[in-house]
């Protein structure tokens, strides 16, 4: 799959088939994260792949908006090493996690970033060291329903902002003009 196709296809998926994600697929996805850039090449991330239903349920119960995690085949817990990169661990880990999300699309999987969790509960459940912070969670699996978003986007999803609304040239108030 072309990178731009993966970017256009990437959606937040919250309903997954009750189907195991093959280990080889997880290997490729984690390798995509390993290839992410980081400040000083510190690679301050550590990803915990959680497949145990009881642990996923406990993680889901720790937050308000991630209840569906208990029905998700895989939850990836993205940790950042504060000692390895005190100023950049969160950004570097987020970059690597988005590599995972895009690689998942290429593998035919769906994902959803989750920021709603109780960090201390998750750290205790997974025996995360003190120097590590839980940066985000990622639900991962085969989407339950394949929806052609291009057919319904104009009716259900507000249109994305144009480049002139999200980018500037030279200063904040000079809107980007595509193709100029």
C-alpha positions, 0 to 999 in steps of 0.5 A: 500500500502506498504511504498516501493511501495509508494516510487517507485510509487511516481512521479511528476504529473502535469495533473489531472482529474477534480475531487474533492478529498474527504474530508476524503482522505484529512483528512488522508493525513493531518494526515500523515503530523501531524505524521511527526517528527520535531526538539523538536516536535515543529511541525512548519508547517501549511498547507493551503488546497486551492480548490477555482479555483480563488485562485488556478489561482492567486497562479499559476500566481505568479510563472513561472513553476506552471501554471498548478496549476490553473487546479489542484483540490487541492493546499496545501500551506506549511507554516513554523513558523519561531518563533516556530523553527527559524533554522529548520522550513523549513526542518521540514515542508519539511519532513511533506510535503513529508509525504503528498506526500507519503500518496497521493500515498497510496490514489491513488492521484498524487502530484507535489512539486512546488517551483516556486511562489511569496511568498509575493503574496501567503501570501497576497492571503491566509492571512498568518501571518508574522512569517510564511514562505511559504516553498513550494506548493504541487499540489494534485489530481487524475492523468489524465493519468495513465502511467506505468513508469516501461515499458517506464523508460529505454527509456524516463527517465534517470536511477536513480543513484546507491547507490554508487553514492549517498551514502558513508561510513565513508567519502565522497570518499568511495562509499557505497557498497550495501550488504557489 
